[in-house]
Amino acid sequence: MRIPALRTLFLSVLFSPLVPFMLTSAEAAEFKMGVVDPQSVLEKSKAGKRALEGLKEYVATRQKLLAREDEDLRNNEKQLKELFQDKPKDQQQPKLTDAEKKEKESQFRTKVQDFQKRAQEFNMELQKKQKELVDEYMKKISTATQAVAEKGGVSIVVDKGSEQTVKIVIYSKDTIDLTEQVIKEFDKTNK
């Protein structure tokens, strides 16, 4: 007599964590799953396009500054090479002492190091700006996704991913792609 009671107790303890996940047929019929591609929302929404354009302009401006500095360094290097070359006597050019040559080389190396440091700082700053943009817009996309899901009675929404990002959903038979609806909702709430 005690064995069936123990078995019942054992089975109830074993399966009790699964009870919330077992759906009745009515609940299963109402369960809807959706997917959304946040990258597409960011790229296709009006506010997302503006934000991406602002980031592109920032990058272009900084790249122009770095390109100008790079060109200056190349010209400086060319001038140094000319100074250090032995010229024929008919081309008058002041002769540099070894100390002056070392000083000019040192100054050039310092300029190169400063340029490399600025380029590295720019890359780090750009990564930070991109992360801030993504974080800010993911919050907004999440809010828009929640509004669309609640209106449509969707129980769960999963990040679909895209070719540019990690694909989370590889196959989905009975899911609803909410991306276009989320873009519309996103545009309504983020002007």
N, CA and C atoms as an extended XYZ file, in Angstrom:
573
Properties=species:S:1:pos:R:3:atomname:S:1:resname:S:1:resid:I:1 pbc="F F F"
N         0.816       -1.201        0.000 N   MET     1
C         0.000        0.000        0.000 CA  MET     1
C         0.859        1.266        0.000 C   MET     1
N         1.963        1.192        0.647 N   ARG     2
C         2.793        2.387        0.722 CA  ARG     2
C         3.487        2.652       -0.608 C   ARG     2
N         3.729        1.662       -1.427 N   ILE     3
C         4.449        1.840       -2.685 CA  ILE     3
C         3.658        2.722       -3.654 C   ILE     3
N         2.372        2.513       -3.905 N   PRO     4
C         1.642        3.418       -4.798 CA  PRO     4
C         1.627        4.849       -4.261 C   PRO     4
N         1.567        5.015       -2.983 N   ALA     5
C         1.567        6.367       -2.403 CA  ALA     5
C         2.916        7.032       -2.657 C   ALA     5
N         3.999        6.285       -2.483 N   LEU     6
C         5.331        6.834       -2.743 CA  LEU     6
C         5.505        7.139       -4.236 C   LEU     6
N         4.990        6.221       -5.067 N   ARG     7
C         5.093        6.438       -6.510 CA  ARG     7
C         4.325        7.703       -6.908 C   ARG     7
N         3.156        7.881       -6.385 N   THR     8
C         2.356        9.070       -6.680 CA  THR     8
C         3.081       10.323       -6.210 C   THR     8
N         3.630       10.264       -5.014 N   LEU     9
C         4.379       11.405       -4.481 CA  LEU     9
C         5.595       11.684       -5.360 C   LEU     9
N         6.333       10.634       -5.732 N   PHE    10
C         7.519       10.788       -6.575 CA  PHE    10
C         7.152       11.394       -7.928 C   PHE    10
N         6.113       10.887       -8.574 N   LEU    11
C         5.694       11.394       -9.875 CA  LEU    11
C         5.187       12.837       -9.796 C   LEU    11
N         4.492       13.144       -8.719 N   SER    12
C         4.002       14.516       -8.592 CA  SER    12
C         5.157       15.495       -8.382 C   SER    12
N         6.169       15.098       -7.642 N   VAL    13
C         7.344       15.949       -7.451 CA  VAL    13
C         8.130       16.059       -8.754 C   VAL    13
N         8.226       14.975       -9.487 N   LEU    14
C         8.977       14.952      -10.734 CA  LEU    14
C         8.330       15.835      -11.805 C   LEU    14
N         7.020       15.762      -11.951 N   PHE    15
C         6.351       16.481      -13.030 CA  PHE    15
C         5.749       17.819      -12.626 C   PHE    15
N         5.779       18.184      -11.364 N   SER    16
C         5.178       19.453      -10.938 CA  SER    16
C         5.826       20.678      -11.592 C   SER    16
N         7.149       20.695      -11.864 N   PRO    17
C         7.693       21.866      -12.556 CA  PRO    17
C         7.195       22.007      -13.992 C   PRO    17
N         6.722       20.917      -14.584 N   LEU    18
C         6.265       20.956      -15.966 CA  LEU    18
C         4.804       21.364      -16.115 C   LEU    18
N         4.057       21.385      -15.038 N   VAL    19
C         2.630       21.680      -15.100 CA  VAL    19
C         2.362       23.047      -15.740 C   VAL    19
N         3.097       24.108      -15.391 N   PRO    20
C         2.810       25.388      -16.032 CA  PRO    20
C         3.036       25.377      -17.548 C   PRO    20
N         3.869       24.453      -18.040 N   PHE    21
C         4.166       24.418      -19.464 CA  PHE    21
C         3.212       23.534      -20.249 C   PHE    21
N         2.420       22.739      -19.575 N   MET    22
C         1.456       21.882      -20.253 CA  MET    22
C         0.205       22.712      -20.540 C   MET    22
N        -0.067       22.875      -21.809 N   LEU    23
C        -1.187       23.697      -22.211 CA  LEU    23
C        -2.406       22.834      -22.505 C   LEU    23
N        -3.553       23.342      -22.148 N   THR    24
C        -4.778       22.657      -22.537 CA  THR    24
C        -4.976       22.904      -24.019 C   THR    24
N        -5.857       22.169      -24.625 N   SER    25
C        -6.048       22.330      -26.063 CA  SER    25
C        -6.572       23.726      -26.393 C   SER    25
N        -7.364       24.325      -25.518 N   ALA    26
C        -7.872       25.685      -25.755 CA  ALA    26
C        -6.729       26.694      -25.670 C   ALA    26
N        -5.858       26.498      -24.674 N   GLU    27
C        -4.724       27.414      -24.545 CA  GLU    27
C        -3.767       27.245      -25.712 C   GLU    27
N        -3.552       26.022      -26.150 N   ALA    28
C        -2.648       25.765      -27.268 CA  ALA    28
C        -3.188       26.397      -28.543 C   ALA    28
N        -4.496       26.391      -28.733 N   ALA    29
C        -5.097       26.984      -29.918 CA  ALA    29
C        -4.912       28.497      -29.902 C   ALA    29
N        -4.858       29.116      -28.729 N   GLU    30
C        -4.707       30.564      -28.619 CA  GLU    30
C        -3.243       30.997      -28.617 C   GLU    30
N        -2.347       30.085      -28.431 N   PHE    31
C        -0.923       30.423      -28.367 CA  PHE    31
C        -0.423       30.816      -29.750 C   PHE    31
N         0.090       32.032      -29.844 N   LYS    32
C         0.660       32.512      -31.094 CA  LYS    32
C         2.097       32.927      -30.834 C   LYS    32
N         2.937       32.573      -31.774 N   MET    33
C         4.339       32.952      -31.669 CA  MET    33
C         4.666       33.856      -32.845 C   MET    33
N         5.409       34.901      -32.551 N   GLY    34
C         5.801       35.835      -33.603 CA  GLY    34
C         7.308       35.983      -33.652 C   GLY    34
N         7.781       36.470      -34.784 N   VAL    35
C         9.196       36.776      -34.933 CA  VAL    35
C         9.313       38.210      -35.440 C   VAL    35
N        10.430       38.835      -35.114 N   VAL    36
C        10.692       40.187      -35.592 CA  VAL    36
C        12.181       40.314      -35.881 C   VAL    36
N        12.501       41.090      -36.895 N   ASP    37
C        13.890       41.343      -37.270 CA  ASP    37
C        14.229       42.775      -36.859 C   ASP    37
N        14.838       42.967      -35.667 N   PRO    38
C        15.142       44.321      -35.186 CA  PRO    38
C        16.056       45.103      -36.125 C   PRO    38
N        16.961       44.422      -36.803 N   GLN    39
C        17.864       45.105      -37.742 CA  GLN    39
C        17.049       45.755      -38.855 C   GLN    39
N        16.065       45.053      -39.375 N   SER    40
C        15.203       45.606      -40.422 CA  SER    40
C        14.394       46.781      -39.892 C   SER    40
N        13.917       46.675      -38.660 N   VAL    41
C        13.153       47.780      -38.070 CA  VAL    41
C        14.029       49.023      -37.999 C   VAL    41
N        15.258       48.857      -37.556 N   LEU    42
C        16.177       49.990      -37.454 CA  LEU    42
C        16.476       50.579      -38.833 C   LEU    42
N        16.704       49.724      -39.821 N   GLU    43
C        17.083       50.190      -41.156 CA  GLU    43
C        15.917       50.739      -41.971 C   GLU    43
N        14.695       50.262      -41.715 N   LYS    44
C        13.558       50.659      -42.545 CA  LYS    44
C        12.654       51.708      -41.904 C   LYS    44
N        12.732       51.888      -40.602 N   SER    45
C        11.885       52.884      -39.954 CA  SER    45
C        12.453       54.279      -40.195 C   SER    45
N        11.590       55.279      -40.151 N   LYS    46
C        12.021       56.658      -40.413 CA  LYS    46
C        13.036       57.126      -39.375 C   LYS    46
N        12.736       56.906      -38.103 N   ALA    47
C        13.647       57.338      -37.034 CA  ALA    47
C        14.955       56.555      -37.087 C   ALA    47
N        14.881       55.286      -37.404 N   GLY    48
C        16.081       54.463      -37.514 CA  GLY    48
C        16.962       54.928      -38.659 C   GLY    48
N        16.344       55.248      -39.797 N   LYS    49
C        17.107       55.741      -40.949 CA  LYS    49
C        17.814       57.047      -40.591 C   LYS    49
N        17.094       57.948      -39.892 N   ARG    50
C        17.714       59.224      -39.489 CA  ARG    50
C        18.908       58.984      -38.579 C   ARG    50
N        18.754       58.076      -37.631 N   ALA    51
C        19.842       57.782      -36.695 CA  ALA    51
C        21.045       57.193      -37.427 C   ALA    51
N        20.794       56.277      -38.354 N   LEU    52
C        21.886       55.671      -39.117 CA  LEU    52
C        22.569       56.698      -40.018 C   LEU    52
N        21.791       57.596      -40.609 N   GLU    53
C        22.377       58.662      -41.437 CA  GLU    53
C        23.254       59.573      -40.590 C   GLU    53
N        22.789       59.907      -39.386 N   GLY    54
C        23.589       60.743      -38.484 CA  GLY    54
C        24.904       60.071      -38.143 C   GLY    54
N        24.857       58.776      -37.916 N   LEU    55
C        26.070       58.024      -37.613 CA  LEU    55
C        27.002       58.002      -38.829 C   LEU    55
N        26.442       57.833      -40.017 N   LYS    56
C        27.255       57.824      -41.240 CA  LYS    56
C        27.934       59.176      -41.453 C   LYS    56
N        27.199       60.258      -41.203 N   GLU    57
C        27.782       61.593      -41.356 CA  GLU    57
C        28.926       61.800      -40.365 C   GLU    57
N        28.722       61.360      -39.151 N   TYR    58
C        29.759       61.470      -38.130 CA  TYR    58
C        31.015       60.709      -38.569 C   TYR    58
N        30.818       59.495      -39.058 N   VAL    59
C        31.946       58.677      -39.514 CA  VAL    59
C        32.648       59.353      -40.689 C   VAL    59
N        31.887       59.865      -41.645 N   ALA    60
C        32.481       60.501      -42.820 CA  ALA    60
C        33.312       61.718      -42.423 C   ALA    60
N        32.802       62.525      -41.502 N   THR    61
C        33.538       63.704      -41.047 CA  THR    61
C        34.851       63.308      -40.392 C   THR    61
N        34.784       62.334      -39.507 N   ARG    62
C        36.002       61.888      -38.813 CA  ARG    62
C        36.992       61.249      -39.785 C   ARG    62
N        36.484       60.507      -40.749 N   GLN    63
C        37.377       59.873      -41.719 CA  GLN    63
C        38.077       60.921      -42.581 C   GLN    63
N        37.385       62.005      -42.913 N   LYS    64
C        38.016       63.083      -43.685 CA  LYS    64
C        39.155       63.701      -42.892 C   LYS    64
N        38.923       63.930      -41.597 N   LEU    65
C        39.973       64.498      -40.750 CA  LEU    65
C        41.183       63.568      -40.680 C   LEU    65
N        40.916       62.285      -40.488 N   LEU    66
C        42.014       61.316      -40.425 CA  LEU    66
C        42.730       61.205      -41.765 C   LEU    66
N        41.996       61.271      -42.859 N   ALA    67
C        42.615       61.192      -44.190 CA  ALA    67
C        43.516       62.406      -44.423 C   ALA    67
N        43.067       63.571      -43.960 N   ARG    68
C        43.876       64.776      -44.110 CA  ARG    68
C        45.175       64.652      -43.300 C   ARG    68
N        45.057       64.152      -42.080 N   GLU    69
C        46.246       63.937      -41.251 CA  GLU    69
C        47.179       62.908      -41.886 C   GLU    69
N        46.601       61.862      -42.447 N   ASP    70
C        47.395       60.823      -43.102 CA  ASP    70
C        48.158       61.419      -44.288 C   ASP    70
N        47.494       62.247      -45.061 N   GLU    71
C        48.139       62.896      -46.203 CA  GLU    71
C        49.281       63.799      -45.731 C   GLU    71
N        49.058       64.552      -44.667 N   ASP    72
C        50.113       65.403      -44.103 CA  ASP    72
C        51.323       64.572      -43.680 C   ASP    72
N        51.054       63.441      -43.049 N   LEU    73
C        52.154       62.557      -42.634 CA  LEU    73
C        52.936       62.038      -43.836 C   LEU    73
N        52.227       61.670      -44.888 N   ARG    74
C        52.905       61.159      -46.095 CA  ARG    74
C        53.788       62.254      -46.723 C   ARG    74
N        53.246       63.467      -46.760 N   ASN    75
C        54.038       64.586      -47.295 CA  ASN    75
C        55.265       64.851      -46.421 C   ASN    75
N        55.067       64.798      -45.121 N   ASN    76
C        56.167       64.998      -44.178 CA  ASN    76
C        57.240       63.924      -44.367 C   ASN    76
N        56.791       62.681      -44.543 N   GLU    77
C        57.726       61.576      -44.756 CA  GLU    77
C        58.511       61.773      -46.058 C   GLU    77
N        57.818       62.219      -47.083 N   LYS    78
C        58.466       62.460      -48.371 CA  LYS    78
C        59.538       63.556      -48.240 C   LYS    78
N        59.190       64.617      -47.505 N   GLN    79
C        60.158       65.708      -47.282 CA  GLN    79
C        61.376       65.213      -46.505 C   GLN    79
N        61.140       64.373      -45.512 N   LEU    80
C        62.258       63.823      -44.732 CA  LEU    80
C        63.177       62.982      -45.614 C   LEU    80
N        62.587       62.170      -46.464 N   LYS    81
C        63.406       61.336      -47.358 CA  LYS    81
C        64.256       62.202      -48.276 C   LYS    81
N        63.659       63.279      -48.772 N   GLU    82
C        64.411       64.182      -49.636 CA  GLU    82
C        65.551       64.853      -48.875 C   GLU    82
N        65.298       65.228      -47.638 N   LEU    83
C        66.335       65.859      -46.817 CA  LEU    83
C        67.497       64.905      -46.548 C   LEU    83
N        67.190       63.656      -46.396 N   PHE    84
C        68.215       62.686      -46.016 CA  PHE    84
C        68.972       62.122      -47.214 C   PHE    84
N        68.466       62.343      -48.413 N   GLN    85
C        69.142       61.835      -49.605 CA  GLN    85
C        70.366       62.695      -49.908 C   GLN    85
N        71.373       62.059      -50.434 N   ASP    86
C        72.554       62.807      -50.889 CA  ASP    86
C        72.228       63.382      -52.260 C   ASP    86
N        72.337       64.692      -52.365 N   LYS    87
C        72.020       65.381      -53.614 CA  LYS    87
C        73.315       65.766      -54.327 C   LYS    87
N        73.266       65.890      -55.624 N   PRO    88
C        74.448       66.391      -56.352 CA  PRO    88
C        74.781       67.816      -55.893 C   PRO    88
N        76.029       68.189      -56.051 N   LYS    89
C        76.492       69.479      -55.539 CA  LYS    89
C        75.837       70.653      -56.249 C   LYS    89
N        75.339       70.438      -57.466 N   ASP    90
C        74.712       71.554      -58.173 CA  ASP    90
C        73.341       71.902      -57.588 C   ASP    90
N        72.725       70.971      -56.851 N   GLN    91
C        71.464       71.249      -56.166 CA  GLN    91
C        71.795       71.633      -54.736 C   GLN    91
N        71.801       72.897      -54.507 N   GLN    92
C        72.165       73.409      -53.180 CA  GLN    92
C        71.069       73.083      -52.168 C   GLN    92
N        71.443       72.448      -51.085 N   GLN    93
C        70.524       72.136      -49.998 CA  GLN    93
C        71.348       72.086      -48.733 C   GLN    93
N        70.826       72.675      -47.673 N   PRO    94
C        71.614       72.671      -46.453 CA  PRO    94
C        71.825       71.233      -45.956 C   PRO    94
N        73.004       70.968      -45.490 N   LYS    95
C        73.352       69.657      -44.956 CA  LYS    95
C        72.886       69.592      -43.508 C   LYS    95
N        72.229       68.510      -43.144 N   LEU    96
C        71.760       68.328      -41.767 CA  LEU    96
C        72.805       67.554      -40.973 C   LEU    96
N        72.965       67.962      -39.739 N   THR    97
C        73.870       67.214      -38.861 CA  THR    97
C        73.143       65.952      -38.408 C   THR    97
N        73.872       65.014      -37.863 N   ASP    98
C        73.270       63.772      -37.360 CA  ASP    98
C        72.248       64.074      -36.268 C   ASP    98
N        72.549       65.031      -35.421 N   ALA    99
C        71.628       65.399      -34.335 CA  ALA    99
C        70.334       65.970      -34.905 C   ALA    99
N        70.439       66.792      -35.946 N   GLU   100
C        69.244       67.372      -36.568 CA  GLU   100
C        68.415       66.277      -37.253 C   GLU   100
N        69.080       65.333      -37.894 N   LYS   101
C        68.376       64.222      -38.532 CA  LYS   101
C        67.610       63.400      -37.494 C   LYS   101
N        68.290       63.097      -36.391 N   LYS   102
C        67.642       62.319      -35.324 CA  LYS   102
C        66.460       63.078      -34.752 C   LYS   102
N        66.596       64.374      -34.594 N   GLU   103
C        65.504       65.198      -34.054 CA  GLU   103
C        64.302       65.181      -34.994 C   GLU   103
N        64.551       65.343      -36.292 N   LYS   104
C        63.456       65.320      -37.274 CA  LYS   104
C        62.791       63.941      -37.323 C   LYS   104
N        63.587       62.872      -37.272 N   GLU   105
C        63.028       61.517      -37.247 CA  GLU   105
C        62.180       61.312      -36.003 C   GLU   105
N        62.647       61.799      -34.877 N   SER   106
C        61.918       61.674      -33.612 CA  SER   106
C        60.581       62.431      -33.690 C   SER   106
N        60.615       63.624      -34.253 N   GLN   107
C        59.390       64.411      -34.398 CA  GLN   107
C        58.393       63.687      -35.312 C   GLN   107
N        58.922       63.114      -36.388 N   PHE   108
C        58.049       62.390      -37.317 CA  PHE   108
C        57.429       61.174      -36.637 C   PHE   108
N        58.235       60.411      -35.906 N   ARG   109
C        57.716       59.228      -35.195 CA  ARG   109
C        56.632       59.636      -34.205 C   ARG   109
N        56.842       60.751      -33.520 N   THR   110
C        55.845       61.238      -32.559 CA  THR   110
C        54.540       61.570      -33.273 C   THR   110
N        54.644       62.215      -34.444 N   LYS   111
C        53.444       62.543      -35.224 CA  LYS   111
C        52.715       61.276      -35.665 C   LYS   111
N        53.465       60.275      -36.079 N   VAL   112
C        52.856       59.007      -36.507 CA  VAL   112
C        52.150       58.349      -35.326 C   VAL   112
N        52.803       58.320      -34.181 N   GLN   113
C        52.196       57.723      -32.992 CA  GLN   113
C        50.930       58.477      -32.584 C   GLN   113
N        50.971       59.809      -32.650 N   ASP   114
C        49.786       60.605      -32.332 CA  ASP   114
C        48.638       60.297      -33.293 C   ASP   114
N        48.985       60.166      -34.570 N   PHE   115
C        47.975       59.835      -35.572 CA  PHE   115
C        47.365       58.462      -35.281 C   PHE   115
N        48.194       57.477      -34.998 N   GLN   116
C        47.700       56.128      -34.698 CA  GLN   116
C        46.815       56.143      -33.456 C   GLN   116
N        47.204       56.926      -32.474 N   LYS   117
C        46.408       57.030      -31.243 CA  LYS   117
C        45.043       57.648      -31.550 C   LYS   117
N        45.022       58.721      -32.354 N   ARG   118
C        43.744       59.351      -32.717 CA  ARG   118
C        42.870       58.384      -33.523 C   ARG   118
N        43.465       57.634      -34.428 N   ALA   119
C        42.701       56.667      -35.224 CA  ALA   119
C        42.103       55.585      -34.322 C   ALA   119
N        42.887       55.124      -33.362 N   GLN   120
C        42.396       54.110      -32.421 CA  GLN   120
C        41.279       54.687      -31.546 C   GLN   120
N        41.453       55.916      -31.079 N   GLU   121
C        40.413       56.566      -30.268 CA  GLU   121
C        39.132       56.736      -31.077 C   GLU   121
N        39.285       57.091      -32.354 N   PHE   122
C        38.120       57.233      -33.221 CA  PHE   122
C        37.378       55.909      -33.340 C   PHE   122
N        38.100       54.824      -33.553 N   ASN   123
C        37.463       53.504      -33.671 CA  ASN   123
C        36.733       53.133      -32.389 C   ASN   123
N        37.358       53.406      -31.253 N   MET   124
C        36.709       53.098      -29.973 CA  MET   124
C        35.472       53.975      -29.772 C   MET   124
N        35.579       55.242      -30.137 N   GLU   125
C        34.448       56.166      -30.020 CA  GLU   125
C        33.308       55.732      -30.934 C   GLU   125
N        33.650       55.298      -32.131 N   LEU   126
C        32.642       54.833      -33.081 CA  LEU   126
C        31.933       53.587      -32.550 C   LEU   126
N        32.686       52.645      -32.010 N   GLN   127
C        32.077       51.442      -31.433 CA  GLN   127
C        31.137       51.814      -30.295 C   GLN   127
N        31.550       52.775      -29.476 N   LYS   128
C        30.710       53.226      -28.360 CA  LYS   128
C        29.419       53.846      -28.873 C   LYS   128
N        29.539       54.715      -29.888 N   LYS   129
C        28.351       55.356      -30.461 CA  LYS   129
C        27.412       54.319      -31.078 C   LYS   129
N        27.968       53.340      -31.774 N   GLN   130
C        27.143       52.292      -32.376 CA  GLN   130
C        26.410       51.500      -31.292 C   GLN   130
N        27.113       51.161      -30.234 N   LYS   131
C        26.498       50.409      -29.138 CA  LYS   131
C        25.381       51.222      -28.487 C   LYS   131
N        25.637       52.520      -28.249 N   GLU   132
C        24.618       53.380      -27.657 CA  GLU   132
C        23.392       53.462      -28.553 C   GLU   132
N        23.617       53.599      -29.864 N   LEU   133
C        22.514       53.666      -30.817 CA  LEU   133
C        21.697       52.377      -30.785 C   LEU   133
N        22.382       51.260      -30.842 N   VAL   134
C        21.685       49.965      -30.836 CA  VAL   134
C        20.921       49.771      -29.529 C   VAL   134
N        21.562       50.080      -28.404 N   ASP   135
C        20.891       49.918      -27.109 CA  ASP   135
C        19.638       50.787      -27.019 C   ASP   135
N        19.772       52.053      -27.436 N   GLU   136
C        18.632       52.979      -27.388 CA  GLU   136
C        17.496       52.489      -28.270 C   GLU   136
N        17.826       52.082      -29.493 N   TYR   137
C        16.784       51.670      -30.424 CA  TYR   137
C        16.215       50.293      -30.094 C   TYR   137
N        17.004       49.429      -29.478 N   MET   138
C        16.456       48.120      -29.073 CA  MET   138
C        15.364       48.308      -28.020 C   MET   138
N        15.538       49.280      -27.138 N   LYS   139
C        14.483       49.564      -26.150 CA  LYS   139
C        13.217       50.027      -26.861 C   LYS   139
N        13.373       50.915      -27.822 N   LYS   140
C        12.221       51.433      -28.562 CA  LYS   140
C        11.578       50.337      -29.414 C   LYS   140
N        12.395       49.513      -30.026 N   ILE   141
C        11.881       48.409      -30.845 CA  ILE   141
C        11.144       47.410      -29.965 C   ILE   141
N        11.674       47.169      -28.787 N   SER   142
C        11.027       46.257      -27.844 CA  SER   142
C         9.645       46.780      -27.442 C   SER   142
N         9.559       48.084      -27.190 N   THR   143
C         8.277       48.688      -26.823 CA  THR   143
C         7.275       48.565      -27.972 C   THR   143
N         7.720       48.860      -29.189 N   ALA   144
C         6.841       48.746      -30.354 CA  ALA   144
C         6.423       47.287      -30.578 C   ALA   144
N         7.358       46.367      -30.394 N   THR   145
C         7.059       44.941      -30.567 CA  THR   145
C         6.020       44.493      -29.548 C   THR   145
N         6.174       44.944      -28.311 N   GLN   146
C         5.209       44.580      -27.269 CA  GLN   146
C         3.815       45.096      -27.621 C   GLN   146
N         3.722       46.318      -28.114 N   ALA   147
C         2.422       46.879      -28.483 CA  ALA   147
C         1.774       46.070      -29.601 C   ALA   147
N         2.554       45.715      -30.614 N   VAL   148
C         2.032       44.928      -31.740 CA  VAL   148
C         1.609       43.539      -31.262 C   VAL   148
N         2.429       42.919      -30.426 N   ALA   149
C         2.127       41.568      -29.931 CA  ALA   149
C         0.849       41.571      -29.101 C   ALA   149
N         0.702       42.569      -28.241 N   GLU   150
C        -0.504       42.638      -27.408 CA  GLU   150
C        -1.748       42.854      -28.249 C   GLU   150
N        -1.667       43.711      -29.267 N   LYS   151
C        -2.815       43.949      -30.155 CA  LYS   151
C        -3.180       42.681      -30.922 C   LYS   151
N        -2.177       41.922      -31.341 N   GLY   152
C        -2.420       40.732      -32.153 CA  GLY   152
C        -2.599       39.452      -31.362 C   GLY   152
N        -2.532       39.539      -30.040 N   GLY   153
C        -2.694       38.345      -29.221 CA  GLY   153
C        -1.544       37.366      -29.354 C   GLY   153
N        -0.369       37.879      -29.607 N   VAL   154
C         0.804       37.031      -29.761 CA  VAL   154
C         1.414       36.807      -28.379 C   VAL   154
N         1.636       35.544      -28.029 N   SER   155
C         2.125       35.188      -26.696 CA  SER   155
C         3.615       35.395      -26.526 C   SER   155
N         4.381       35.141      -27.572 N   ILE   156
C         5.839       35.253      -27.481 CA  ILE   156
C         6.381       35.760      -28.818 C   ILE   156
N         7.376       36.640      -28.734 N   VAL   157
C         8.020       37.160      -29.942 CA  VAL   157
C         9.515       36.903      -29.803 C   VAL   157
N        10.090       36.310      -30.846 N   VAL   158
C        11.505       35.939      -30.842 CA  VAL   158
C        12.233       36.770      -31.894 C   VAL   158
N        13.474       37.126      -31.596 N   ASP   159
C        14.324       37.854      -32.538 CA  ASP   159
C        14.618       36.933      -33.717 C   ASP   159
N        14.178       37.333      -34.884 N   LYS   160
C        14.343       36.523      -36.088 CA  LYS   160
C        15.798       36.511      -36.553 C   LYS   160
N        16.481       37.609      -36.335 N   GLY   161
C        17.843       37.718      -36.833 CA  GLY   161
C        17.824       38.027      -38.318 C   GLY   161
N        18.995       38.272      -38.863 N   SER   162
C        19.091       38.574      -40.288 CA  SER   162
C        20.456       38.114      -40.786 C   SER   162
N        20.711       38.377      -42.039 N   GLU   163
C        22.001       37.982      -42.609 CA  GLU   163
C        23.148       38.749      -41.962 C   GLU   163
N        22.887       40.003      -41.503 N   GLN   164
C        23.923       40.817      -40.877 CA  GLN   164
C        24.146       40.450      -39.413 C   GLN   164
N        23.153       39.859      -38.797 N   THR   165
C        23.253       39.506      -37.378 CA  THR   165
C        23.160       37.996      -37.225 C   THR   165
N        23.213       37.548      -36.013 N   VAL   166
C        23.106       36.122      -35.741 CA  VAL   166
C        21.660       35.682      -35.949 C   VAL   166
N        21.485       34.642      -36.735 N   LYS   167
C        20.131       34.108      -36.932 CA  LYS   167
C        19.755       33.270      -35.732 C   LYS   167
N        18.704       33.684      -35.061 N   ILE   168
C        18.240       32.952      -33.895 CA  ILE   168
C        17.181       31.941      -34.314 C   ILE   168
N        16.290       32.355      -35.198 N   VAL   169
C        15.240       31.467      -35.681 CA  VAL   169
C        15.688       30.907      -37.022 C   VAL   169
N        15.866       29.613      -37.062 N   ILE   170
C        16.287       28.960      -38.296 CA  ILE   170
C        15.065       28.483      -39.080 C   ILE   170
N        14.079       27.980      -38.365 N   TYR   171
C        12.856       27.499      -39.003 CA  TYR   171
C        11.701       27.818      -38.081 C   TYR   171
N        10.604       28.283      -38.660 N   SER   172
C         9.414       28.539      -37.858 CA  SER   172
C         8.177       28.295      -38.710 C   SER   172
N         7.449       27.278      -38.331 N   LYS   173
C         6.275       26.888      -39.120 CA  LYS   173
C         5.064       27.759      -38.796 C   LYS   173
N         4.698       27.773      -37.538 N   ASP   174
C         3.469       28.460      -37.156 CA  ASP   174
C         3.762       29.781      -36.449 C   ASP   174
N         4.635       30.581      -37.026 N   THR   175
C         4.927       31.876      -36.429 CA  THR   175
C         4.455       32.985      -37.355 C   THR   175
N         4.308       34.134      -36.787 N   ILE   176
C         3.860       35.296      -37.526 CA  ILE   176
C         5.023       36.280      -37.566 C   ILE   176
N         5.421       36.697      -38.766 N   ASP   177
C         6.489       37.686      -38.887 CA  ASP   177
C         5.878       39.066      -38.639 C   ASP   177
N         6.257       39.664      -37.536 N   LEU   178
C         5.697       40.946      -37.118 CA  LEU   178
C         6.555       42.140      -37.538 C   LEU   178
N         7.610       41.914      -38.275 N   THR   179
C         8.575       42.977      -38.570 CA  THR   179
C         7.911       44.200      -39.201 C   THR   179
N         7.109       44.023      -40.239 N   GLU   180
C         6.480       45.172      -40.915 CA  GLU   180
C         5.516       45.905      -39.981 C   GLU   180
N         4.776       45.169      -39.171 N   GLN   181
C         3.858       45.800      -38.222 CA  GLN   181
C         4.641       46.587      -37.166 C   GLN   181
N         5.768       46.027      -36.733 N   VAL   182
C         6.594       46.706      -35.733 CA  VAL   182
C         7.195       47.979      -36.328 C   VAL   182
N         7.590       47.940      -37.603 N   ILE   183
C         8.119       49.149      -38.259 CA  ILE   183
C         7.053       50.244      -38.249 C   ILE   183
N         5.810       49.895      -38.586 N   LYS   184
C         4.716       50.884      -38.589 CA  LYS   184
C         4.486       51.431      -37.178 C   LYS   184
N         4.445       50.551      -36.203 N   GLU   185
C         4.244       50.984      -34.808 CA  GLU   185
C         5.404       51.841      -34.339 C   GLU   185
N         6.599       51.448      -34.706 N   PHE   186
C         7.814       52.186      -34.338 CA  PHE   186
C         7.764       53.595      -34.926 C   PHE   186
N         7.357       53.699      -36.192 N   ASP   187
C         7.251       55.013      -36.844 CA  ASP   187
C         6.175       55.877      -36.188 C   ASP   187
N         5.087       55.240      -35.732 N   LYS   188
C         4.032       56.007      -35.061 CA  LYS   188
C         4.517       56.602      -33.753 C   LYS   188
N         5.298       55.827      -33.003 N   THR   189
C         5.690       56.278      -31.663 CA  THR   189
C         7.026       56.994      -31.622 C   THR   189
N         7.839       56.926      -32.681 N   ASN   190
C         9.157       57.566      -32.700 CA  ASN   190
C         9.301       58.450      -33.933 C   ASN   190
N         8.836       59.647      -33.812 N   LYS   191
C         8.883       60.568      -34.969 CA  LYS   191
C        10.090       61.435      -34.938 C   LYS   191
